């Protein structure tokens, strides 16, 4: 199990690119509130037409997390820049015990 945070997100990309070699690793992102499991990893690519030939350039990475969250890392020259991250997780609600059940509790 590997846990990383927003500060080390740029460094985890190299390992995620080669994750197919190590399928039994669980990777989690700590967003400051909870751990979110990494469910996928995609390259962000731009396509250019150069003298009649199509060229692909990787401009960033997208780390897919559970519950639909995404962490985007843009390549800025030789540096990786982590884009602002906001969690889409909902607050857990406690609605108490149902009235039908509460009469049996003591």
Chimera marker file (.cmm) of the C-alpha trace (Angstrom):
<marker_set name="trace">
<marker id="1" x="0.000" y="0.000" z="0.000" r="1" g="1" b="0" radius="0.5"/>
<marker id="2" x="1.329" y="3.416" z="-0.974" r="1" g="1" b="0" radius="0.5"/>
<marker id="3" x="-0.147" y="6.688" z="0.284" r="1" g="1" b="0" radius="0.5"/>
<marker id="4" x="0.729" y="10.033" z="-1.321" r="1" g="1" b="0" radius="0.5"/>
<marker id="5" x="-0.492" y="13.601" z="-0.863" r="1" g="1" b="0" radius="0.5"/>
<marker id="6" x="-0.757" y="16.712" z="-3.034" r="1" g="1" b="0" radius="0.5"/>
<marker id="7" x="2.918" y="17.583" z="-2.487" r="1" g="1" b="0" radius="0.5"/>
<marker id="8" x="4.177" y="14.242" z="-3.796" r="1" g="1" b="0" radius="0.5"/>
<marker id="9" x="1.557" y="13.795" z="-6.544" r="1" g="1" b="0" radius="0.5"/>
<marker id="10" x="3.960" y="14.843" z="-9.288" r="1" g="1" b="0" radius="0.5"/>
<marker id="11" x="6.466" y="12.177" z="-8.222" r="1" g="1" b="0" radius="0.5"/>
<marker id="12" x="3.944" y="9.335" z="-8.166" r="1" g="1" b="0" radius="0.5"/>
<marker id="13" x="3.277" y="9.679" z="-11.928" r="1" g="1" b="0" radius="0.5"/>
<marker id="14" x="6.393" y="7.721" z="-12.929" r="1" g="1" b="0" radius="0.5"/>
<marker id="15" x="5.275" y="4.788" z="-10.827" r="1" g="1" b="0" radius="0.5"/>
<marker id="16" x="1.700" y="4.975" z="-12.135" r="1" g="1" b="0" radius="0.5"/>
<marker id="17" x="2.950" y="4.931" z="-15.742" r="1" g="1" b="0" radius="0.5"/>
<marker id="18" x="4.647" y="1.593" z="-15.012" r="1" g="1" b="0" radius="0.5"/>
<marker id="19" x="1.929" y="0.170" z="-12.731" r="1" g="1" b="0" radius="0.5"/>
<marker id="20" x="1.075" y="-2.608" z="-15.185" r="1" g="1" b="0" radius="0.5"/>
<marker id="21" x="4.306" y="-4.305" z="-14.124" r="1" g="1" b="0" radius="0.5"/>
<marker id="22" x="3.159" y="-4.384" z="-10.472" r="1" g="1" b="0" radius="0.5"/>
<marker id="23" x="-0.576" y="-5.187" z="-10.432" r="1" g="1" b="0" radius="0.5"/>
<marker id="24" x="-0.818" y="-5.945" z="-6.687" r="1" g="1" b="0" radius="0.5"/>
<marker id="25" x="-0.005" y="-2.445" z="-5.412" r="1" g="1" b="0" radius="0.5"/>
<marker id="26" x="-2.786" y="-0.433" z="-3.771" r="1" g="1" b="0" radius="0.5"/>
<marker id="27" x="-2.228" y="3.311" z="-4.124" r="1" g="1" b="0" radius="0.5"/>
<marker id="28" x="-4.166" y="5.886" z="-2.103" r="1" g="1" b="0" radius="0.5"/>
<marker id="29" x="-4.323" y="9.696" z="-2.265" r="1" g="1" b="0" radius="0.5"/>
<marker id="30" x="-4.582" y="11.564" z="1.048" r="1" g="1" b="0" radius="0.5"/>
<marker id="31" x="-6.594" y="14.721" z="0.384" r="1" g="1" b="0" radius="0.5"/>
<marker id="32" x="-6.350" y="15.934" z="3.977" r="1" g="1" b="0" radius="0.5"/>
<marker id="33" x="-9.755" y="14.560" z="4.940" r="1" g="1" b="0" radius="0.5"/>
<marker id="34" x="-9.688" y="10.937" z="3.876" r="1" g="1" b="0" radius="0.5"/>
<marker id="35" x="-7.837" y="8.394" z="1.769" r="1" g="1" b="0" radius="0.5"/>
<marker id="36" x="-9.100" y="7.922" z="-1.780" r="1" g="1" b="0" radius="0.5"/>
<marker id="37" x="-8.010" y="4.914" z="-3.805" r="1" g="1" b="0" radius="0.5"/>
<marker id="38" x="-6.453" y="5.468" z="-7.223" r="1" g="1" b="0" radius="0.5"/>
<marker id="39" x="-8.664" y="3.760" z="-9.806" r="1" g="1" b="0" radius="0.5"/>
<marker id="40" x="-6.984" y="4.859" z="-13.021" r="1" g="1" b="0" radius="0.5"/>
<marker id="41" x="-4.286" y="6.870" z="-14.717" r="1" g="1" b="0" radius="0.5"/>
<marker id="42" x="-4.571" y="8.656" z="-18.065" r="1" g="1" b="0" radius="0.5"/>
<marker id="43" x="-2.230" y="10.747" z="-20.181" r="1" g="1" b="0" radius="0.5"/>
<marker id="44" x="-3.440" y="14.163" z="-21.323" r="1" g="1" b="0" radius="0.5"/>
<marker id="45" x="-2.300" y="14.441" z="-24.934" r="1" g="1" b="0" radius="0.5"/>
<marker id="46" x="-2.338" y="17.124" z="-27.592" r="1" g="1" b="0" radius="0.5"/>
<marker id="47" x="-2.175" y="16.282" z="-31.272" r="1" g="1" b="0" radius="0.5"/>
<marker id="48" x="-0.320" y="18.410" z="-33.813" r="1" g="1" b="0" radius="0.5"/>
<marker id="49" x="-0.025" y="18.292" z="-37.584" r="1" g="1" b="0" radius="0.5"/>
<marker id="50" x="3.603" y="18.842" z="-38.570" r="1" g="1" b="0" radius="0.5"/>
<marker id="51" x="4.324" y="18.762" z="-42.324" r="1" g="1" b="0" radius="0.5"/>
<marker id="52" x="1.480" y="16.337" z="-42.953" r="1" g="1" b="0" radius="0.5"/>
<marker id="53" x="2.453" y="14.025" z="-40.090" r="1" g="1" b="0" radius="0.5"/>
<marker id="54" x="0.466" y="13.759" z="-36.873" r="1" g="1" b="0" radius="0.5"/>
<marker id="55" x="2.506" y="14.160" z="-33.729" r="1" g="1" b="0" radius="0.5"/>
<marker id="56" x="1.352" y="13.435" z="-30.182" r="1" g="1" b="0" radius="0.5"/>
<marker id="57" x="2.729" y="15.313" z="-27.184" r="1" g="1" b="0" radius="0.5"/>
<marker id="58" x="1.908" y="14.405" z="-23.576" r="1" g="1" b="0" radius="0.5"/>
<marker id="59" x="0.993" y="17.635" z="-21.763" r="1" g="1" b="0" radius="0.5"/>
<marker id="60" x="-0.109" y="16.198" z="-18.434" r="1" g="1" b="0" radius="0.5"/>
<marker id="61" x="-1.559" y="13.350" z="-16.458" r="1" g="1" b="0" radius="0.5"/>
<marker id="62" x="-4.922" y="12.669" z="-14.884" r="1" g="1" b="0" radius="0.5"/>
<marker id="63" x="-5.096" y="10.439" z="-11.804" r="1" g="1" b="0" radius="0.5"/>
<marker id="64" x="-8.589" y="8.996" z="-11.396" r="1" g="1" b="0" radius="0.5"/>
<marker id="65" x="-9.775" y="8.445" z="-7.826" r="1" g="1" b="0" radius="0.5"/>
<marker id="66" x="-12.790" y="6.668" z="-6.403" r="1" g="1" b="0" radius="0.5"/>
<marker id="67" x="-16.087" y="8.558" z="-6.071" r="1" g="1" b="0" radius="0.5"/>
<marker id="68" x="-15.423" y="10.381" z="-9.357" r="1" g="1" b="0" radius="0.5"/>
<marker id="69" x="-12.608" y="12.629" z="-8.149" r="1" g="1" b="0" radius="0.5"/>
<marker id="70" x="-9.698" y="13.506" z="-10.424" r="1" g="1" b="0" radius="0.5"/>
<marker id="71" x="-6.234" y="14.886" z="-9.762" r="1" g="1" b="0" radius="0.5"/>
<marker id="72" x="-4.702" y="16.712" z="-12.745" r="1" g="1" b="0" radius="0.5"/>
<marker id="73" x="-0.968" y="17.238" z="-13.186" r="1" g="1" b="0" radius="0.5"/>
<marker id="74" x="0.242" y="19.494" z="-16.019" r="1" g="1" b="0" radius="0.5"/>
<marker id="75" x="3.727" y="19.259" z="-17.500" r="1" g="1" b="0" radius="0.5"/>
<marker id="76" x="5.270" y="22.730" z="-17.493" r="1" g="1" b="0" radius="0.5"/>
<marker id="77" x="8.623" y="22.403" z="-19.238" r="1" g="1" b="0" radius="0.5"/>
<marker id="78" x="10.748" y="20.267" z="-16.947" r="1" g="1" b="0" radius="0.5"/>
<marker id="79" x="8.459" y="20.769" z="-13.937" r="1" g="1" b="0" radius="0.5"/>
<marker id="80" x="5.196" y="19.059" z="-13.077" r="1" g="1" b="0" radius="0.5"/>
<marker id="81" x="2.500" y="21.430" z="-11.853" r="1" g="1" b="0" radius="0.5"/>
<marker id="82" x="-0.374" y="20.030" z="-9.776" r="1" g="1" b="0" radius="0.5"/>
<marker id="83" x="-3.679" y="21.709" z="-10.575" r="1" g="1" b="0" radius="0.5"/>
<marker id="84" x="-5.974" y="22.764" z="-7.691" r="1" g="1" b="0" radius="0.5"/>
<marker id="85" x="-7.871" y="19.823" z="-6.218" r="1" g="1" b="0" radius="0.5"/>
<marker id="86" x="-11.285" y="19.847" z="-4.575" r="1" g="1" b="0" radius="0.5"/>
<marker id="87" x="-12.875" y="16.673" z="-3.309" r="1" g="1" b="0" radius="0.5"/>
<marker id="88" x="-16.375" y="15.825" z="-4.526" r="1" g="1" b="0" radius="0.5"/>
<marker id="89" x="-17.019" y="13.555" z="-1.564" r="1" g="1" b="0" radius="0.5"/>
<marker id="90" x="-20.209" y="14.175" z="0.330" r="1" g="1" b="0" radius="0.5"/>
<marker id="91" x="-20.329" y="14.628" z="4.057" r="1" g="1" b="0" radius="0.5"/>
<marker id="92" x="-21.514" y="11.589" z="5.922" r="1" g="1" b="0" radius="0.5"/>
<marker id="93" x="-24.875" y="12.174" z="7.543" r="1" g="1" b="0" radius="0.5"/>
<marker id="94" x="-26.075" y="10.571" z="10.731" r="1" g="1" b="0" radius="0.5"/>
<marker id="95" x="-29.846" y="10.363" z="10.725" r="1" g="1" b="0" radius="0.5"/>
<marker id="96" x="-29.998" y="8.484" z="14.016" r="1" g="1" b="0" radius="0.5"/>
<marker id="97" x="-31.980" y="5.342" z="14.608" r="1" g="1" b="0" radius="0.5"/>
<marker id="98" x="-35.336" y="4.715" z="13.005" r="1" g="1" b="0" radius="0.5"/>
<marker id="99" x="-38.335" y="5.057" z="15.333" r="1" g="1" b="0" radius="0.5"/>
<marker id="100" x="-39.368" y="1.489" z="14.504" r="1" g="1" b="0" radius="0.5"/>
<marker id="101" x="-36.067" y="0.152" z="15.832" r="1" g="1" b="0" radius="0.5"/>
<marker id="102" x="-35.447" y="2.552" z="18.727" r="1" g="1" b="0" radius="0.5"/>
<marker id="103" x="-38.179" y="1.096" z="20.965" r="1" g="1" b="0" radius="0.5"/>
<marker id="104" x="-36.219" y="-2.193" z="21.099" r="1" g="1" b="0" radius="0.5"/>
<marker id="105" x="-32.968" y="-0.538" z="22.205" r="1" g="1" b="0" radius="0.5"/>
<marker id="106" x="-32.254" y="-0.084" z="25.893" r="1" g="1" b="0" radius="0.5"/>
<link id1="1" id2="2" r="1" g="1" b="0" radius="0.2"/>
<link id1="2" id2="3" r="1" g="1" b="0" radius="0.2"/>
<link id1="3" id2="4" r="1" g="1" b="0" radius="0.2"/>
<link id1="4" id2="5" r="1" g="1" b="0" radius="0.2"/>
<link id1="5" id2="6" r="1" g="1" b="0" radius="0.2"/>
<link id1="6" id2="7" r="1" g="1" b="0" radius="0.2"/>
<link id1="7" id2="8" r="1" g="1" b="0" radius="0.2"/>
<link id1="8" id2="9" r="1" g="1" b="0" radius="0.2"/>
<link id1="9" id2="10" r="1" g="1" b="0" radius="0.2"/>
<link id1="10" id2="11" r="1" g="1" b="0" radius="0.2"/>
<link id1="11" id2="12" r="1" g="1" b="0" radius="0.2"/>
<link id1="12" id2="13" r="1" g="1" b="0" radius="0.2"/>
<link id1="13" id2="14" r="1" g="1" b="0" radius="0.2"/>
<link id1="14" id2="15" r="1" g="1" b="0" radius="0.2"/>
<link id1="15" id2="16" r="1" g="1" b="0" radius="0.2"/>
<link id1="16" id2="17" r="1" g="1" b="0" radius="0.2"/>
<link id1="17" id2="18" r="1" g="1" b="0" radius="0.2"/>
<link id1="18" id2="19" r="1" g="1" b="0" radius="0.2"/>
<link id1="19" id2="20" r="1" g="1" b="0" radius="0.2"/>
<link id1="20" id2="21" r="1" g="1" b="0" radius="0.2"/>
<link id1="21" id2="22" r="1" g="1" b="0" radius="0.2"/>
<link id1="22" id2="23" r="1" g="1" b="0" radius="0.2"/>
<link id1="23" id2="24" r="1" g="1" b="0" radius="0.2"/>
<link id1="24" id2="25" r="1" g="1" b="0" radius="0.2"/>
<link id1="25" id2="26" r="1" g="1" b="0" radius="0.2"/>
<link id1="26" id2="27" r="1" g="1" b="0" radius="0.2"/>
<link id1="27" id2="28" r="1" g="1" b="0" radius="0.2"/>
<link id1="28" id2="29" r="1" g="1" b="0" radius="0.2"/>
<link id1="29" id2="30" r="1" g="1" b="0" radius="0.2"/>
<link id1="30" id2="31" r="1" g="1" b="0" radius="0.2"/>
<link id1="31" id2="32" r="1" g="1" b="0" radius="0.2"/>
<link id1="32" id2="33" r="1" g="1" b="0" radius="0.2"/>
<link id1="33" id2="34" r="1" g="1" b="0" radius="0.2"/>
<link id1="34" id2="35" r="1" g="1" b="0" radius="0.2"/>
<link id1="35" id2="36" r="1" g="1" b="0" radius="0.2"/>
<link id1="36" id2="37" r="1" g="1" b="0" radius="0.2"/>
<link id1="37" id2="38" r="1" g="1" b="0" radius="0.2"/>
<link id1="38" id2="39" r="1" g="1" b="0" radius="0.2"/>
<link id1="39" id2="40" r="1" g="1" b="0" radius="0.2"/>
<link id1="40" id2="41" r="1" g="1" b="0" radius="0.2"/>
<link id1="41" id2="42" r="1" g="1" b="0" radius="0.2"/>
<link id1="42" id2="43" r="1" g="1" b="0" radius="0.2"/>
<link id1="43" id2="44" r="1" g="1" b="0" radius="0.2"/>
<link id1="44" id2="45" r="1" g="1" b="0" radius="0.2"/>
<link id1="45" id2="46" r="1" g="1" b="0" radius="0.2"/>
<link id1="46" id2="47" r="1" g="1" b="0" radius="0.2"/>
<link id1="47" id2="48" r="1" g="1" b="0" radius="0.2"/>
<link id1="48" id2="49" r="1" g="1" b="0" radius="0.2"/>
<link id1="49" id2="50" r="1" g="1" b="0" radius="0.2"/>
<link id1="50" id2="51" r="1" g="1" b="0" radius="0.2"/>
<link id1="51" id2="52" r="1" g="1" b="0" radius="0.2"/>
<link id1="52" id2="53" r="1" g="1" b="0" radius="0.2"/>
<link id1="53" id2="54" r="1" g="1" b="0" radius="0.2"/>
<link id1="54" id2="55" r="1" g="1" b="0" radius="0.2"/>
<link id1="55" id2="56" r="1" g="1" b="0" radius="0.2"/>
<link id1="56" id2="57" r="1" g="1" b="0" radius="0.2"/>
<link id1="57" id2="58" r="1" g="1" b="0" radius="0.2"/>
<link id1="58" id2="59" r="1" g="1" b="0" radius="0.2"/>
<link id1="59" id2="60" r="1" g="1" b="0" radius="0.2"/>
<link id1="60" id2="61" r="1" g="1" b="0" radius="0.2"/>
<link id1="61" id2="62" r="1" g="1" b="0" radius="0.2"/>
<link id1="62" id2="63" r="1" g="1" b="0" radius="0.2"/>
<link id1="63" id2="64" r="1" g="1" b="0" radius="0.2"/>
<link id1="64" id2="65" r="1" g="1" b="0" radius="0.2"/>
<link id1="65" id2="66" r="1" g="1" b="0" radius="0.2"/>
<link id1="66" id2="67" r="1" g="1" b="0" radius="0.2"/>
<link id1="67" id2="68" r="1" g="1" b="0" radius="0.2"/>
<link id1="68" id2="69" r="1" g="1" b="0" radius="0.2"/>
<link id1="69" id2="70" r="1" g="1" b="0" radius="0.2"/>
<link id1="70" id2="71" r="1" g="1" b="0" radius="0.2"/>
<link id1="71" id2="72" r="1" g="1" b="0" radius="0.2"/>
<link id1="72" id2="73" r="1" g="1" b="0" radius="0.2"/>
<link id1="73" id2="74" r="1" g="1" b="0" radius="0.2"/>
<link id1="74" id2="75" r="1" g="1" b="0" radius="0.2"/>
<link id1="75" id2="76" r="1" g="1" b="0" radius="0.2"/>
<link id1="76" id2="77" r="1" g="1" b="0" radius="0.2"/>
<link id1="77" id2="78" r="1" g="1" b="0" radius="0.2"/>
<link id1="78" id2="79" r="1" g="1" b="0" radius="0.2"/>
<link id1="79" id2="80" r="1" g="1" b="0" radius="0.2"/>
<link id1="80" id2="81" r="1" g="1" b="0" radius="0.2"/>
<link id1="81" id2="82" r="1" g="1" b="0" radius="0.2"/>
<link id1="82" id2="83" r="1" g="1" b="0" radius="0.2"/>
<link id1="83" id2="84" r="1" g="1" b="0" radius="0.2"/>
<link id1="84" id2="85" r="1" g="1" b="0" radius="0.2"/>
<link id1="85" id2="86" r="1" g="1" b="0" radius="0.2"/>
<link id1="86" id2="87" r="1" g="1" b="0" radius="0.2"/>
<link id1="87" id2="88" r="1" g="1" b="0" radius="0.2"/>
<link id1="88" id2="89" r="1" g="1" b="0" radius="0.2"/>
<link id1="89" id2="90" r="1" g="1" b="0" radius="0.2"/>
<link id1="90" id2="91" r="1" g="1" b="0" radius="0.2"/>
<link id1="91" id2="92" r="1" g="1" b="0" radius="0.2"/>
<link id1="92" id2="93" r="1" g="1" b="0" radius="0.2"/>
<link id1="93" id2="94" r="1" g="1" b="0" radius="0.2"/>
<link id1="94" id2="95" r="1" g="1" b="0" radius="0.2"/>
<link id1="95" id2="96" r="1" g="1" b="0" radius="0.2"/>
<link id1="96" id2="97" r="1" g="1" b="0" radius="0.2"/>
<link id1="97" id2="98" r="1" g="1" b="0" radius="0.2"/>
<link id1="98" id2="99" r="1" g="1" b="0" radius="0.2"/>
<link id1="99" id2="100" r="1" g="1" b="0" radius="0.2"/>
<link id1="100" id2="101" r="1" g="1" b="0" radius="0.2"/>
<link id1="101" id2="102" r="1" g="1" b="0" radius="0.2"/>
<link id1="102" id2="103" r="1" g="1" b="0" radius="0.2"/>
<link id1="103" id2="104" r="1" g="1" b="0" radius="0.2"/>
<link id1="104" id2="105" r="1" g="1" b="0" radius="0.2"/>
<link id1="105" id2="106" r="1" g="1" b="0" radius="0.2"/>
</marker_set>
